[in-house]
Amino acid sequence: MSQEAPEIEPAEDQEAMNRRRLEALRLALEQNQAANVRVLTHGLRAPDLADIIELLEPDERVRLIQMLGDDFDPEVMSELEEGVRDQLAEALPNDVLARVLTELDTDDAAYVLESLDKEDQQEVLSQMPSSDRAALERNLEYPEETAGRLMQTDFVAVPPFWTVGRVIDHMRESQDLPETFTDIFVVDPSYRVIGTIDLSRLLRTKREVLVQDIMEADQHTVSATLDQEEMARQFERYDLKSAPVVDANKRLVGVVTVDDIVEVIEEETDEDLRRLAGVGDEGIGDSVISTVRSRIIWLAINLCTAGLAALVIKQFDASIQQMVALAVLMPIVASMGGNAGTQTMAVTVRALATRELGPANRTRIILREAAVGLINGLVLGALIGPIVFLWFGIGQLGMVIATALLINLFSAAVAGILVPITLDRLGFDPAVASTTFVTTITDVIGFVAFLGLATLVLL
């Protein structure tokens, strides 16, 4: 007996709807009910179906795509989280993958194909139409995370001597134009970009007008080897909707559109956040083993640096034994320094990534952060000193922790900006290594300041 699609009441929230659909879909997959699988996924847009696929087990994902057959929307592959997309690309039969990639834009197809080994790549490419295969091979020649890998190879290019009417007729009659576009590129005989025309302006102009008379000659091009993060900055700086991509000879080879840049910005932001937390490029769909591999290296480094802080504490074990209050108050100094350092470091790493922090304003920003750390230390020290005095009844202890907090917050602010800047100048990614170094510096300085002052003043 076939499993009927669940009746979903309008009053149910989206989460409940998705949960019921997922349960029914899993049952249909388990019982090999292809018809019900199609019913349950009918009408779902690509991002929504991608969300459901990410919730399925790896073998269920493959069965779902195979059961959907021609009903599977290839755009779903471009909406999947990277780990899930790579897993599907490896698991799907090459003929199925070739059919899916043929329907995708060149940049999205390249993302899927790049995760395969060379042998599988060639087998998939051999089963694709020659035009799609040539475009994909051209994309794959460029390094990952560059404009060449991100570009679409379908675009509209016309010579400057055409009339508006001829361009319109060309767009109506040609079979190999992109499905959607907003800019028409004007090229010389060498296929070098000399201008661009906004589609809306073209449609408002009389047919007999020449292209060269309405084109915008000041066109911003990007090199195919330009890093995608730098390209995203240029889109933001110059308010671009699209940008022509040129090769080493300045010839037009593709176009990058703003929807691709939105994905780049999101990807780069997520990457920076993950690296600040020491989790690399892992995703929510990664396996246990790959997740452990991603995290354990930096955890091991943190273990070593924590040992350094422990050695500092060991030097003052006699002082701690004489005054237990020191052990009670130590976490306050350490946590406040760590939090202050993280605040400064997060702002600095982001400023370095967006090029807002550079040689021109470096000294001013360092001095600003040092002043912020000093003021925060004074204010918080003035708050914690009286509290510690009332708590333990020792006035000098309140003075010690207030002074230690001042020193640690100032040091944390300075370390939070100097460590990322130093790593960046040495050629290392500050988002990856800054956290470990800043935490170590604040812990060591905080413990030395607090326990050292306590030993000198109280014991």
C-alpha positions as CSV (number, residue, x, y, z in Angstrom):
1,M,0.0,0.0,0.0
2,S,1.5,3.4,-1.0
3,Q,2.2,6.1,1.5
4,E,0.0,9.1,1.0
5,A,1.5,12.6,1.2
6,P,0.8,14.1,4.6
7,E,-2.0,16.7,4.9
8,I,-0.4,19.9,6.2
9,E,-2.7,22.3,7.9
10,P,-2.3,26.0,7.0
11,A,-2.0,26.9,10.7
12,E,1.1,24.8,11.2
13,D,4.4,26.6,11.4
14,Q,7.1,26.0,8.8
15,E,9.3,23.9,11.1
16,A,6.4,21.5,11.8
17,M,5.6,21.3,8.1
18,N,9.2,20.4,7.2
19,R,9.4,17.8,10.0
20,R,6.3,16.0,8.8
21,R,7.4,16.2,5.2
22,L,10.9,14.8,6.1
23,E,9.4,11.9,8.0
24,A,7.1,11.0,5.2
25,L,9.9,11.4,2.6
26,R,12.2,9.1,4.6
27,L,9.5,6.4,4.8
28,A,8.8,6.7,1.0
29,L,12.6,6.4,0.3
30,E,12.8,3.4,2.6
31,Q,9.9,1.7,0.8
32,N,11.2,2.7,-2.7
33,Q,8.0,4.6,-3.5
34,A,9.2,6.8,-6.2
35,A,5.8,8.2,-7.0
36,N,5.3,9.4,-3.4
37,V,8.8,10.9,-3.4
38,R,7.8,13.0,-6.3
39,V,4.5,14.0,-4.6
40,L,6.3,15.0,-1.4
41,T,8.9,17.1,-3.2
42,H,6.5,18.6,-5.8
43,G,6.4,22.4,-5.8
44,L,9.4,22.8,-3.5
45,R,11.8,25.5,-4.7
46,A,15.5,24.7,-5.0
47,P,16.6,26.2,-1.6
48,D,13.8,24.4,0.2
49,L,14.6,21.0,-1.3
50,A,18.3,21.6,-0.6
51,D,17.4,22.1,3.1
52,I,15.6,18.8,3.2
53,I,18.4,16.9,1.4
54,E,20.8,18.2,4.0
55,L,18.7,16.6,6.7
56,L,18.7,13.2,5.1
57,E,21.4,10.5,5.6
58,P,24.0,10.3,2.8
59,D,22.5,7.1,1.2
60,E,19.0,8.6,1.4
61,R,20.2,11.7,-0.5
62,V,21.4,9.6,-3.4
63,R,18.2,7.5,-3.5
64,L,16.1,10.7,-3.6
65,I,17.9,12.2,-6.6
66,Q,17.8,8.9,-8.5
67,M,14.1,8.4,-7.8
68,L,13.3,12.0,-8.9
69,G,15.1,11.4,-12.2
70,D,14.3,14.1,-14.7
71,D,12.1,15.8,-12.0
72,F,15.2,16.7,-10.0
73,D,16.0,20.4,-10.3
74,P,19.7,20.7,-10.9
75,E,19.7,24.2,-9.2
76,V,19.4,22.3,-5.9
77,M,23.1,21.3,-6.2
78,S,24.1,24.9,-6.1
79,E,22.1,25.6,-3.0
80,L,23.6,22.7,-0.9
81,E,26.1,23.2,1.8
82,E,29.5,22.4,0.5
83,G,30.1,19.2,2.4
84,V,26.8,17.7,1.3
85,R,27.3,18.8,-2.3
86,D,30.7,17.2,-2.4
87,Q,29.3,14.0,-0.9
88,L,26.6,13.8,-3.5
89,A,29.0,14.5,-6.3
90,E,31.1,11.6,-5.2
91,A,28.2,9.2,-4.6
92,L,26.0,9.9,-7.7
93,P,26.7,7.8,-10.9
94,N,28.7,9.9,-13.4
95,D,26.0,9.8,-16.0
96,V,23.5,11.3,-13.5
97,L,26.0,13.9,-12.5
98,A,26.7,14.8,-16.1
99,R,23.0,15.4,-16.7
100,V,22.7,17.6,-13.7
101,L,25.8,19.7,-14.5
102,T,24.6,20.3,-18.0
103,E,21.6,22.2,-16.7
104,L,23.7,24.4,-14.3
105,D,25.4,27.7,-14.9
106,T,29.1,27.2,-15.6
107,D,30.2,28.6,-12.3
108,D,27.9,26.3,-10.3
109,A,28.8,23.3,-12.3
110,A,32.5,24.0,-11.7
111,Y,31.9,24.1,-7.9
112,V,30.4,20.6,-8.1
113,L,33.0,19.2,-10.5
114,E,36.1,20.5,-8.6
115,S,35.5,18.1,-5.7
116,L,35.9,15.0,-7.9
117,D,39.3,13.4,-8.7
118,K,40.7,13.8,-12.1
119,E,39.5,10.5,-13.5
120,D,35.9,11.1,-12.5
121,Q,36.1,14.7,-13.8
122,Q,37.1,13.4,-17.2
123,E,34.4,10.8,-17.3
124,V,31.7,13.2,-16.3
125,L,32.9,15.8,-18.8
126,S,33.0,13.2,-21.6
127,Q,29.3,12.6,-21.1
128,M,28.4,16.3,-21.5
129,P,27.6,18.2,-24.7
130,S,30.8,19.6,-26.3
131,S,29.9,23.3,-25.7
132,D,29.2,22.8,-22.0
133,R,32.3,20.6,-21.6
134,A,34.5,23.3,-23.2
135,A,33.1,26.0,-21.0
136,L,33.6,23.9,-17.8
137,E,37.2,22.9,-18.8
138,R,38.0,26.6,-19.3
139,N,36.7,27.4,-15.8
140,L,38.6,24.6,-14.2
141,E,41.9,25.9,-15.7
142,Y,41.7,28.8,-13.2
143,P,42.7,28.5,-9.5
144,E,39.9,28.0,-7.0
145,E,38.4,31.1,-5.4
146,T,39.3,33.3,-8.4
147,A,37.1,35.3,-10.8
148,G,37.8,32.7,-13.5
149,R,36.4,29.9,-11.5
150,L,33.4,32.0,-10.4
151,M,32.5,33.4,-13.8
152,Q,29.7,32.4,-16.2
153,T,30.8,31.9,-19.7
154,D,27.4,32.8,-21.2
155,F,27.1,36.5,-22.0
156,V,26.0,38.9,-24.6
157,A,28.8,40.7,-26.6
158,V,28.3,42.9,-29.6
159,P,30.5,45.2,-31.8
160,P,30.2,49.0,-31.5
161,F,29.0,49.5,-35.1
162,W,25.8,47.4,-34.6
163,T,22.5,49.3,-34.3
164,V,20.2,48.9,-31.4
165,G,17.7,47.2,-33.7
166,R,20.3,44.6,-34.7
167,V,21.2,43.9,-31.1
168,I,17.6,43.3,-30.2
169,D,17.1,41.0,-33.2
170,H,20.3,39.1,-32.2
171,M,19.0,38.6,-28.7
172,R,15.7,37.3,-30.0
173,E,17.2,34.9,-32.5
174,S,20.3,33.6,-30.9
175,Q,20.0,30.2,-29.1
176,D,23.1,30.3,-26.9
177,L,22.5,33.4,-24.8
178,P,22.2,33.3,-21.0
179,E,18.7,32.9,-19.6
180,T,18.9,36.2,-17.7
181,F,21.2,39.1,-18.0
182,T,21.2,42.9,-17.4
183,D,24.4,44.1,-19.2
184,I,25.5,43.9,-22.8
185,F,29.2,44.1,-23.4
186,V,30.7,46.0,-26.4
187,V,33.9,44.5,-27.8
188,D,36.4,45.3,-30.4
189,P,37.6,42.7,-33.1
190,S,40.1,41.3,-30.6
191,Y,37.2,40.7,-28.1
192,R,38.5,43.3,-25.7
193,V,35.8,45.1,-23.7
194,I,35.4,48.8,-24.8
195,G,32.1,49.5,-23.2
196,T,28.8,48.2,-21.8
197,I,25.1,48.9,-22.2
198,D,22.4,48.5,-19.6
199,L,19.6,46.4,-21.0
200,S,17.0,49.0,-19.9
201,R,18.8,51.7,-21.8
202,L,19.0,49.6,-24.9
203,L,15.2,48.9,-24.9
204,R,14.5,52.7,-24.5
205,T,16.6,53.6,-27.5
206,K,15.4,53.8,-31.1
207,R,16.5,50.9,-33.3
208,E,18.6,53.0,-35.7
209,V,20.9,54.3,-33.0
210,L,24.5,52.9,-33.0
211,V,25.7,50.9,-30.0
212,Q,28.8,53.1,-29.7
213,D,26.6,56.1,-29.2
214,I,24.9,54.8,-26.1
215,M,27.5,52.6,-24.5
216,E,29.3,53.4,-21.2
217,A,32.9,53.5,-22.1
218,D,34.1,53.5,-18.5
219,Q,33.8,49.8,-17.9
220,H,35.2,48.1,-14.8
221,T,36.8,44.7,-15.8
222,V,38.3,42.1,-13.5
223,S,41.1,39.7,-14.2
224,A,40.3,36.0,-14.4
225,T,43.0,35.3,-11.8
226,L,41.7,37.9,-9.3
227,D,40.9,36.5,-5.9
228,Q,37.2,36.3,-5.3
229,E,37.4,38.2,-2.0
230,E,39.1,41.1,-3.7
231,M,36.5,41.0,-6.5
232,A,33.7,41.2,-3.9
233,R,35.3,44.3,-2.4
234,Q,35.3,45.9,-5.9
235,F,31.7,45.1,-6.4
236,E,30.9,46.8,-3.1
237,R,33.2,49.8,-3.7
238,Y,31.9,50.5,-7.3
239,D,28.3,49.4,-6.9
240,L,28.6,46.9,-9.7
241,K,25.7,44.7,-10.9
242,S,28.0,42.6,-13.1
243,A,31.6,42.7,-14.2
244,P,33.3,41.3,-17.4
245,V,36.1,38.9,-16.7
246,V,39.2,39.2,-19.0
247,D,42.1,36.9,-19.5
248,A,45.8,37.8,-19.5
249,N,45.4,39.3,-23.0
250,K,42.5,41.5,-21.8
251,R,40.0,39.5,-23.9
252,L,36.5,38.9,-22.6
253,V,36.1,35.3,-21.3
254,G,33.1,35.5,-18.9
255,V,31.0,37.6,-16.6
256,V,30.5,37.6,-12.8
257,T,27.1,38.8,-11.5
258,V,26.1,40.3,-8.2
259,D,24.2,37.1,-7.1
260,D,27.5,35.2,-7.3
261,I,29.2,38.0,-5.2
262,V,26.5,37.7,-2.5
263,E,27.4,34.1,-2.2
264,V,31.1,35.0,-2.0
265,I,30.6,37.5,0.7
266,E,28.5,35.0,2.7
267,E,31.1,32.3,2.2
268,E,34.1,34.5,3.1
269,T,32.3,35.8,6.3
270,D,31.4,32.2,7.4
271,E,35.0,31.2,6.7
272,D,36.4,34.0,8.8
273,L,34.0,33.1,11.7
274,R,34.9,29.4,11.6
275,R,38.6,30.1,11.5
276,L,38.4,32.5,14.4
277,A,36.9,29.6,16.3
278,G,39.5,27.2,15.0
279,V,37.1,24.9,13.1
280,G,38.6,25.3,9.6
281,D,36.2,24.8,6.7
282,E,33.9,22.2,8.3
283,G,30.2,22.2,7.6
284,I,27.2,20.9,9.5
285,G,26.9,18.0,7.2
286,D,30.5,16.7,7.6
287,S,31.2,13.3,9.1
288,V,32.5,12.7,12.6
289,I,36.0,11.9,11.4
290,S,36.4,14.9,9.2
291,T,35.0,17.2,12.0
292,V,37.5,15.7,14.5
293,R,40.3,16.3,12.0
294,S,39.2,19.9,11.6
295,R,39.1,20.7,15.3
296,I,41.7,18.6,17.0
297,I,44.8,20.4,15.7
298,W,43.9,23.7,17.2
299,L,42.6,22.1,20.3
300,A,46.0,20.4,20.7
301,I,47.7,23.8,20.2
302,N,45.4,25.3,22.8
303,L,46.3,22.5,25.2
304,C,50.0,23.4,24.8
305,T,49.4,27.1,25.4
306,A,47.1,26.4,28.4
307,G,50.1,24.4,29.8
308,L,52.1,27.6,29.5
309,A,49.6,29.5,31.6
310,A,49.6,26.6,34.1
311,L,53.3,26.9,34.5
312,V,52.9,30.5,35.3
313,I,50.4,29.7,38.0
314,K,52.7,26.9,39.3
315,Q,55.4,29.6,40.1
316,F,53.0,31.2,42.6
317,D,51.6,28.0,44.2
318,A,53.0,29.0,47.6
319,S,51.1,32.3,47.5
320,I,47.9,30.6,46.5
321,Q,48.2,28.2,49.4
322,Q,48.6,31.1,51.8
323,M,45.6,33.0,50.5
324,V,42.8,31.0,49.0
325,A,41.1,34.2,47.8
326,L,43.7,34.4,45.1
327,A,42.4,31.1,43.5
328,V,38.9,32.3,43.8
329,L,39.7,35.6,41.9
330,M,42.0,34.3,39.3
331,P,39.3,33.3,36.8
332,I,38.0,36.9,36.9
333,V,41.3,38.3,35.7
334,A,41.7,35.6,33.0
335,S,38.2,35.7,31.6
336,M,38.1,39.5,31.5
337,G,41.4,39.6,29.6
338,G,40.3,36.9,27.2
339,N,37.0,38.6,26.4
340,A,38.7,42.0,25.9
341,G,41.3,40.5,23.6
342,T,38.7,38.6,21.6
343,Q,36.7,41.8,21.1
344,T,39.7,43.7,19.7
345,M,40.9,40.7,17.7
346,A,37.5,40.2,16.0
347,V,37.3,43.9,14.9
348,T,41.0,43.8,13.7
349,V,40.7,40.6,11.7
350,R,37.6,41.9,10.0
351,A,39.2,45.2,9.2
352,L,42.2,43.4,7.7
353,A,39.9,41.2,5.6
354,T,38.0,44.2,4.2
355,R,41.2,46.3,3.8
356,E,39.9,49.0,6.2
357,L,43.0,48.6,8.2
358,G,46.3,49.3,6.5
359,P,49.6,51.2,6.7
360,A,47.9,54.6,6.4
361,N,45.8,54.3,9.6
362,R,47.6,51.4,11.4
363,T,49.2,53.6,14.1
364,R,46.1,55.5,14.8
365,I,44.0,52.4,15.2
366,I,46.6,50.7,17.5
367,L,46.7,53.8,19.7
368,R,42.9,53.9,19.8
369,E,42.6,50.3,20.9
370,A,45.3,50.8,23.5
371,A,43.3,53.8,24.9
372,V,40.1,51.7,24.9
373,G,41.8,49.0,26.8
374,L,43.2,51.4,29.3
375,I,39.9,53.1,29.9
376,N,38.0,49.8,30.2
377,G,40.7,48.6,32.7
378,L,40.3,51.8,34.8
379,V,36.5,51.6,34.9
380,L,36.2,47.9,35.6
381,G,39.0,48.0,38.1
382,A,37.2,50.7,39.9
383,L,34.1,48.5,40.0
384,I,35.8,45.2,41.1
385,G,38.1,46.7,43.7
386,P,35.4,47.7,46.2
387,I,33.4,44.5,45.6
388,V,36.5,42.4,46.4
389,F,37.1,44.5,49.5
390,L,33.5,43.9,50.7
391,W,33.7,40.3,49.8
392,F,36.9,39.3,51.6
393,G,37.5,42.3,53.9
394,I,41.0,42.9,52.6
395,G,41.4,46.4,51.1
396,Q,44.8,45.7,49.6
397,L,43.4,42.7,47.7
398,G,40.9,45.0,46.1
399,M,43.7,47.2,45.0
400,V,45.7,44.3,43.7
401,I,42.9,42.9,41.5
402,A,41.9,46.4,40.2
403,T,45.5,47.0,39.2
404,A,45.9,43.5,37.6
405,L,42.7,44.0,35.7
406,L,43.9,47.4,34.4
407,I,47.2,45.8,33.2
408,N,45.5,42.8,31.6
409,L,42.8,44.7,29.8
410,F,45.4,47.1,28.4
411,S,47.6,44.2,27.3
412,A,44.6,42.3,25.8
413,A,43.7,45.3,23.7
414,V,47.2,45.8,22.4
415,A,47.7,42.0,21.8
416,G,44.2,41.8,20.1
417,I,45.4,44.2,17.4
418,L,49.1,43.6,17.2
419,V,48.9,39.8,16.9
420,P,46.6,39.8,13.8
421,I,48.5,42.7,12.2
422,T,51.8,40.8,12.7
423,L,50.5,37.5,11.4
424,D,49.1,39.3,8.3
425,R,52.4,41.0,7.6
426,L,54.2,37.7,7.9
427,G,51.9,36.2,5.3
428,F,49.7,34.1,7.7
429,D,45.9,34.2,7.9
430,P,45.2,36.1,11.1
431,A,41.8,34.5,11.3
432,V,43.3,31.1,11.9
433,A,46.0,31.7,14.4
434,S,45.2,34.9,16.3
435,T,42.8,33.4,18.9
436,T,45.4,31.0,20.3
437,F,48.2,33.6,20.6
438,V,45.9,36.3,22.0
439,T,44.4,34.0,24.6
440,T,47.9,32.8,25.7
441,I,49.2,36.4,26.0
442,T,46.2,37.6,28.1
443,D,46.3,34.5,30.4
444,V,50.0,34.7,31.0
445,I,50.0,38.5,31.6
446,G,46.9,38.4,33.7
447,F,48.2,35.7,36.0
448,V,51.6,37.2,36.3
449,A,50.1,40.7,37.1
450,F,47.6,39.4,39.6
451,L,49.6,36.7,41.4
452,G,52.9,38.7,41.2
453,L,51.3,41.9,42.7
454,A,49.5,39.8,45.4
455,T,52.8,38.2,46.3
456,L,54.6,41.5,46.6
457,V,51.8,43.4,48.4
458,L,50.0,40.9,50.5
459,L,52.5,38.2,51.5
